[in-house]
């Protein structure tokens, strides 16, 4: 799949997912594909992968993978729970 097409589809899918899952009492307006941004993207051979986020401060990020061999797209939604810094002594 062409990179530009993949990114367009990803942004649409994330906006669609967010709008369908947001809390009904949430005052956040519905997102559009233009609100979604790409954090990281890679195309290797026939496969594509992107990490995406939104300006909503809900701790969510999204990973979408396109498997070119099977013509399948996988959508994962994650929420960051912790960011803990640990110091390790290297000997």
Secondary structure, DSSP 8 states (H G I E B T S, - for coil): --HHHHHHHHHHHHHHHHHHHS-TT-------GGG-EEEEEEEETTEEEEEEE-SS-S-EEEEEEEETTTTEEEEEEEE------------
